[in-house]
Structures are given as C-alpha cells and as structure tokens.
Amino acid sequence: AQAAEGDKKGFSNAIRNVVFMGMGEPLNNYPNVINACKSIIDRRRWNLAHGRVTVSTVGVINRMRDLTRDLPEVNLALSLHAPNQKMRSAIVPTAKAYPIEGLIEALDEHMLAVLSRGDDGKDSEEEMVKKRQAASKRKRAMIEYVMLEGDTSTLECAHQLGKLCEGRHLIVNLIPYNQTNVKDVLRCPSESHMKEFQ
C-alpha cells in the first residue's frame, strides 16, 4: 500500500530493496512469497532488479532448494543463531529437522545456481573457488548471525562460524539481538564484544 501511494506521488524510486523476514518463516508461506517476489521483479509491475530482492530463512532446506529452482536470481539469507548444530537446536526447536551442514550446502547451491546451468559438476576445487567468486558478483547469499549474549557469541563460536563459511563467498552480517519488553532473558552482547567477534 505504501509503495502504491508513493508511486502516485512520484517517488516510487525510494524503494530500492525488499527483504522478506521478521514476519514468521517466509519459506513456510512459500506460494505467497514466490508470487510476491515475481510481482516485485516483473517489468510490467514494480520492475525491481532480482538482486534487490532477498528472502530470509531460519533454514527450511527443501524450500531453500525450491527457491533455487524457481527464482535462482533473488538473494537468499540464512538467519543463524549458532555456528553448530547442538547450540542451534537448543535455541531454535525446528533446527533439529534441518542439520546445519545441509543449510550451508543449500545456501551454497543457491549461490552457484545462476552459473551452474548445463554444468557437469566435475570442477576442481580451484575451479569452484573461481565460480563462487564469479557468482558473488551477480548475487548474494548471506548469513545473518544473530548476536546473543552468552555461549553463541564467544570467540570460539566466531572461529566455528568462519570455518563453516570457509571457501565460500558468503556475506556474514552480525545482527544485534533486539530485546523486547516481554519476559525475555536473551540479550545482545556489548558493542565492543561484537567488534571483537567480527
């Protein structure tokens, strides 16, 4: 509605990026999210570039792969709360169904999808590094790492996160946890600690 109103007033160019996140799991609402993405990038409608549309997920592997099949040009962001499966499962109950290695693999597949059509899949490690570099210039695959005070923001976890991303051209955003006024025991670490983690 805001975008339509903006268009009437002649300032629709103010909308430069669209991110599906923070409203429940977007990939659990797959048909509607895909239809919305297609409308946003449709030249006859909003005509936003594919690379300006991002779908964020807490990690639903089968739907991540569906997105790669249906809209490989849009960006994909993985919201990660911990760099290993044990810690992640303690924070996000649904994580038990989706192993962290599978999430990173699906994210990597999405990153490479634009380049891999017609590929035989027999590239050397060096060729894969070059492909990832080339893919990163065309679109982004991101990890949004939620910074929580405690075990998941230790320097050891920073190293584990680095190892998880090793050899891949992924953008890692550190997202400060936003504490609410409900009975919330989670907090964001200090700014100085976040810089050290980085």
Disulfide bonds with the S-S distance in Angstrom:
none
